[in-house]
């Protein structure tokens, strides 16, 4: 069961789950010089080298301790770099505050305190949702989840320094669960550095930052557990899976790499009881950045399409079509008079390459197609009856 991570916020009591989470709410920590942190890390590395197994003839306790300290320094440095750009988002006046958690079973009610509403909140509007976000542009652009802000009459953004601002120009995309909003701050804003989610590998360390259960600037550590996940409710995304602890209220907060760069936006957990059970999902920042650019420039996401239904090239299809399994994507159905039909694609063609990129999964091909310019002509390679064909397709808009 997949559940979004926005807290519902009626007047009730706060229930806290702190599974290995580390609270980093102190502005003093965030303001410390990054160079000092690098120097500390370098010193720890030197200590680890002096206590190496080669020198000691094995793994001594000092070796383990030194290695753990080096990792702790890296976590600390990454958290300090990213935390000032992380914000808490409070939504007001949502007609159905639990609609955003509309996966089967819904989100378990995890309520902040009665006195948790921002100081500048409208007394006539109830606080109905709590989530997180990250500043991606010092001009006041905040990235978050669509389900956090959907149908809200008012959005208040709480910055790392405690100041509160009312958001404007809130635009979201339900298919990807990404939204952008703008804030006007009298003081300079700190923007996060966006990384390369495509470069992340299974086993890489990551940190999740957000406001679970209204505990602002909470940091938890884990690894990338898998890539390319798809889940119900998010139609157009291949998600990163992580075991970093994320809970309701983390929605929209950043998942960062060991260098403090944002590589994902936390969005959902797989759970049987409403709480974290070791499986969380984040939208890759490469996709989130493209969605944000579309929303900011056009107020919506313009996607291209070919007009085909795609399925995996499974073992059964592989034997039938005489193509090695998972070496392409099967065009299972072709819509009449679509771009694919006009390009000459036929049912059961195996698409192995699109626009110069090899494809092995349907979601991967959809992602490549939708980001290309509408009206552009793209090359593709297909296998049909054992023969490789080179075709050209002119993309059309998703309606």
C-alpha positions in Angstrom: 0.0 0.0 0.0 1.4 3.3 -1.0 0.8 6.5 1.0 1.7 10.1 0.5 3.5 11.9 3.3 1.6 15.1 3.9 0.2 15.4 7.4 -3.5 16.2 7.9 -3.8 19.1 10.4 -7.0 19.2 12.4 -6.8 20.3 16.0 -5.4 17.2 17.8 -2.3 15.9 19.5 1.1 15.4 18.1 2.3 11.8 17.7 6.1 11.5 17.3 8.0 8.7 15.6 11.8 9.3 15.7 13.3 6.2 14.0 17.0 7.1 13.8 16.1 10.7 12.9 18.5 13.5 13.9 17.0 17.0 14.6 19.1 19.7 13.0 16.9 22.7 13.7 19.7 25.0 15.0 20.3 28.0 12.7 23.8 28.2 14.3 24.7 24.8 12.8 23.5 25.8 9.4 25.5 29.0 9.6 28.8 27.4 10.4 31.6 27.8 7.8 31.5 24.9 5.3 35.3 25.1 5.1 35.6 24.2 8.8 33.5 21.1 8.1 35.8 20.1 5.2 38.8 20.6 7.4 37.2 18.4 10.1 36.6 15.7 7.5 40.1 15.9 6.2 41.5 15.5 9.7 39.3 12.5 10.3 40.5 11.0 7.0 44.1 11.5 8.1 43.3 9.8 11.4 41.7 6.9 9.6 44.7 6.5 7.4 47.1 6.5 10.4 45.0 3.8 12.0 44.8 1.7 8.8 44.6 -2.1 8.9 47.9 -2.3 7.2 49.6 -0.5 10.0 47.8 -2.4 12.8 47.8 -5.8 11.1 44.0 -5.9 11.2 40.8 -4.0 11.9 41.3 -2.4 15.3 38.6 -0.6 17.2 40.3 2.7 16.4 39.9 1.9 12.7 36.1 1.4 13.0 35.7 4.5 15.2 37.7 6.6 12.8 35.7 5.4 9.8 32.4 6.1 11.5 33.6 9.6 12.4 34.5 10.3 8.8 31.0 9.2 7.7 29.5 11.3 10.4 31.5 14.4 9.3 30.3 13.8 5.7 26.6 13.6 6.9 27.0 16.7 9.0 28.6 18.7 6.1 25.9 17.6 3.7 23.1 18.5 6.2 24.6 21.9 6.9 24.8 22.6 3.2 21.2 21.7 2.4 19.1 22.5 5.5 19.0 26.3 5.1 17.1 25.8 1.8 14.5 23.4 3.4 11.1 24.9 4.3 7.9 23.8 6.1 4.7 24.3 4.1 1.3 24.7 5.9 -1.8 24.5 3.7 -5.1 26.1 4.7 -8.7 25.7 3.6 -8.4 22.4 1.6 -11.9 21.2 1.2 -10.9 17.6 1.6 -7.5 17.5 3.4 -7.2 13.7 3.1 -7.9 13.7 -0.7 -4.2 14.2 -1.4 -3.5 10.9 0.3 -6.1 9.1 -1.9 -4.2 5.9 -2.3 -6.1 2.8 -1.2 -6.5 3.0 2.6 -5.5 6.6 2.8 -3.0 8.2 5.1 -3.2 7.4 8.8 -4.1 10.5 10.8 -0.9 12.0 12.2 -1.8 15.3 13.8 0.4 18.3 14.8 -0.4 20.3 17.9 -3.3 22.6 18.3 -1.0 25.6 18.5 1.0 24.7 15.5 -0.6 27.1 12.9 1.7 29.9 11.7 1.4 33.2 13.4 0.1 35.0 10.3 -2.5 32.3 9.6 -6.0 33.3 8.7 -8.2 32.4 11.7 -11.1 31.8 9.4 -9.3 29.1 7.5 -8.3 25.8 9.2 -4.8 24.4 8.8 -5.5 21.3 6.7 -2.1 20.1 5.6 1.6 20.0 6.6 4.5 19.2 4.3 8.0 20.3 3.3 9.7 22.0 0.4 13.0 23.2 -0.9 14.1 26.5 -2.3 15.6 25.9 -5.7 16.1 29.6 -6.7 17.1 32.5 -4.5 14.5 34.6 -6.3 11.9 32.7 -4.2 11.1 29.5 -6.1 10.1 26.6 -3.9 9.7 23.0 -5.1 7.3 20.7 -3.3 4.7 17.9 -3.9 1.4 18.7 -5.7 -0.5 16.7 -3.1 0.8 19.0 -0.3 -0.7 22.2 -1.8 -3.6 20.8 -3.9 -6.9 22.8 -3.5 -5.4 25.0 -0.7 -7.0 28.4 -0.3 -3.8 29.7 1.3 -0.2 28.5 1.7 2.2 29.7 4.3 5.9 28.9 4.0 8.1 28.8 7.1 11.8 29.3 6.4 14.7 27.8 8.2 15.2 31.0 10.3 11.6 30.8 11.6 10.2 33.6 9.4 6.8 33.0 7.7 5.8 34.0 4.2 2.6 33.7 2.2 3.1 31.8 -1.1 1.8 33.0 -4.4 1.6 31.6 -8.0 1.1 28.0 -6.8 1.1 25.7 -9.8 1.1 21.9 -9.7 1.1 18.8 -11.9 -0.8 15.8 -10.5 0.7 13.3 -12.9 4.2 13.8 -11.5 3.2 15.0 -8.0 5.4 18.1 -8.4 4.4 21.7 -7.6 6.1 25.1 -7.6 5.3 28.2 -5.6 6.8 31.6 -5.2 7.6 33.6 -2.0 8.8 37.2 -1.6 11.4 37.5 1.2 12.8 40.8 2.5 16.1 39.1 3.2 18.2 37.0 0.9 17.1 33.4 0.4 19.5 30.4 0.3 18.8 28.0 -2.6 19.7 24.4 -2.6 22.2 22.9 -5.1 20.5 20.5 -7.5 22.5 17.3 -8.2 22.3 14.6 -10.8 19.8 11.9 -9.9 20.7 9.8 -12.9 24.2 9.4 -11.5 23.0 7.9 -8.2 23.6 4.2 -7.9 22.0 1.6 -5.6 23.9 1.6 -2.3 24.8 5.3 -2.4 24.3 7.2 0.8 21.4 9.8 1.0 19.9 12.0 3.6 16.2 12.9 3.8 15.3 16.4 5.2 11.9 17.7 6.1 9.2 18.3 8.8 7.8 14.9 9.8 5.2 15.3 12.5 6.0 19.0 12.4 9.6 18.4 13.6 11.2 20.9 11.4 14.6 20.3 9.7 14.7 16.6 10.7 17.5 14.7 9.0 17.7 10.9 8.5 20.2 8.8 6.7 19.9 5.8 4.4 20.9 4.5 1.0 19.4 4.3 -2.5 17.6 0.9 -2.4 16.4 0.8 -6.0 15.8 3.0 -9.0 13.1 3.1 -11.7 10.2 2.3 -9.3 6.6 3.0 -10.4 3.7 3.2 -7.9 0.0 3.9 -8.1 -1.0 7.5 -7.9 2.1 8.9 -9.7 1.5 8.2 -13.3 4.5 9.7 -14.9 7.6 9.1 -12.8 10.3 6.5 -12.3 11.0 6.9 -8.6 14.1 6.4 -6.4 13.5 4.0 -3.5 15.3 4.6 -0.2 15.4 3.3 3.3 16.1 6.7 4.8 13.4 7.3 7.4 10.6 9.5 6.0 7.2 10.0 7.6 4.1 12.1 7.1 5.2 15.7 6.8 8.3 14.8 4.8 6.3 15.2 1.5 8.0 17.7 -0.7 11.3 17.7 1.2 14.6 17.0 -0.4 16.6 13.8 -0.6 20.2 14.8 -0.8 23.5 13.1 -1.7 26.6 13.0 0.4 27.7 16.3 -1.2 24.6 18.1 0.0 23.0 18.3 -3.4 19.3 17.6 -4.0 18.8 14.4 -5.9 15.1 13.7 -5.2 11.9 15.0 -3.7 10.3 12.7 -1.0 6.8 11.8 -2.0 5.4 8.5 -0.6 6.0 5.4 1.5 5.0 1.8 1.2 3.4 0.8 4.5 0.9 -1.6 6.1 0.3 0.6 9.2 0.6 4.2 8.1 4.2 4.6 9.4 7.6 4.2 7.9 8.6 0.5 7.3 11.8 0.9 5.5 10.5 1.7 2.0 10.2 5.3 0.9 10.1 6.9 -2.6 11.4 10.1 -4.0 10.9 11.8 -7.4 14.3 12.1 -9.2 15.4 15.7 -9.3 16.2 15.4 -13.0 12.5 14.9 -13.6 11.4 17.4 -10.9 13.6 20.1 -12.4 12.1 19.6 -15.9 8.5 19.6 -14.5 9.3 22.8 -12.5 10.7 24.5 -15.6 7.5 23.7 -17.5 5.3 24.9 -14.7 7.2 28.2 -14.2 7.3 28.9 -17.9 3.9 27.8 -19.1 1.7 27.2 -16.0 1.3 23.5 -17.0 3.5 20.6 -18.2 3.6 20.2 -22.0 4.2 16.5 -22.8 4.8 14.9 -26.1 3.4 11.5 -27.2 3.6 9.0 -30.0 0.2 7.2 -29.5 1.2 3.7 -28.6 0.6 1.3 -25.7 3.8 -0.2 -24.3 4.6 -3.4 -22.5 7.9 -4.9 -21.2 9.7 -7.3 -23.5 9.3 -10.2 -21.1 10.6 -13.8 -21.5 7.3 -14.8 -23.1 7.3 -12.0 -25.6 11.0 -12.6 -26.2 10.4 -16.1 -27.3 7.5 -15.1 -29.5 9.3 -12.2 -31.2 12.8 -13.8 -31.2 14.4 -10.8 -29.5 16.5 -11.1 -26.3 14.4 -10.3 -23.2 14.4 -6.7 -21.9 16.5 -5.5 -24.8 13.7 -3.2 -25.9 10.0 -2.2 -25.4 7.1 -3.8 -27.1 4.7 -1.6 -29.0 1.6 -3.6 -28.0 -1.0 -1.4 -29.6 -0.8 1.5 -32.0 -3.5 4.2 -32.0 -5.0 4.7 -35.5 -3.9 8.0 -37.2 -1.5 8.7 -34.3 2.1 9.9 -34.6 3.3 6.3 -34.2 0.9 5.1 -36.9 2.0 7.7 -39.4 5.7 6.8 -38.6 5.0 3.2 -39.7 5.2 1.6 -36.2 3.2 -1.7 -36.1 1.8 -3.7 -33.2 4.4 -6.0 -31.7 7.3 -4.0 -33.0 10.2 -3.9 -30.5 11.5 -0.4 -30.0 15.1 -0.6 -29.0 16.2 3.0 -29.4 14.6 6.4 -29.3 16.3 9.7 -30.2 19.7 8.0 -29.9 19.1 6.4 -26.4 18.7 2.7 -25.8 15.4 1.8 -24.1 14.6 -1.3 -22.0 11.6 -0.3 -19.9 8.2 1.3 -20.9 8.5 4.0 -18.3 12.0 4.8 -19.6 10.7 5.3 -23.1 7.7 7.3 -22.0 10.0 9.7 -20.1 12.2 10.2 -23.1 9.2 10.8 -25.4 7.4 13.3 -23.2 10.4 15.6 -22.7 11.0 16.0 -26.4 9.7 19.1 -28.1 6.2 18.8 -29.4 6.3 18.8 -33.2 9.9 17.6 -33.3 10.9 14.6 -35.4 12.8 12.0 -33.6 14.6 8.8 -34.9 13.8 5.4 -33.5 15.0 1.9 -34.2 12.6 -1.1 -34.1 12.9 -4.8 -34.7 10.2 -6.4 -36.7 10.3 -10.1 -37.8 14.0 -10.2 -37.1 14.8 -7.1 -39.2 16.0 -3.8 -37.8 14.2 -0.8 -39.1 15.1 2.9 -38.8 12.0 5.1 -38.6 11.2 8.8 -38.0 8.3 10.0 -35.7 6.9 13.5 -35.4 5.7 13.9 -31.8 2.3 15.3 -30.9 1.0 16.9 -27.6 -0.6 14.9 -24.8 -4.2 16.2 -24.7 
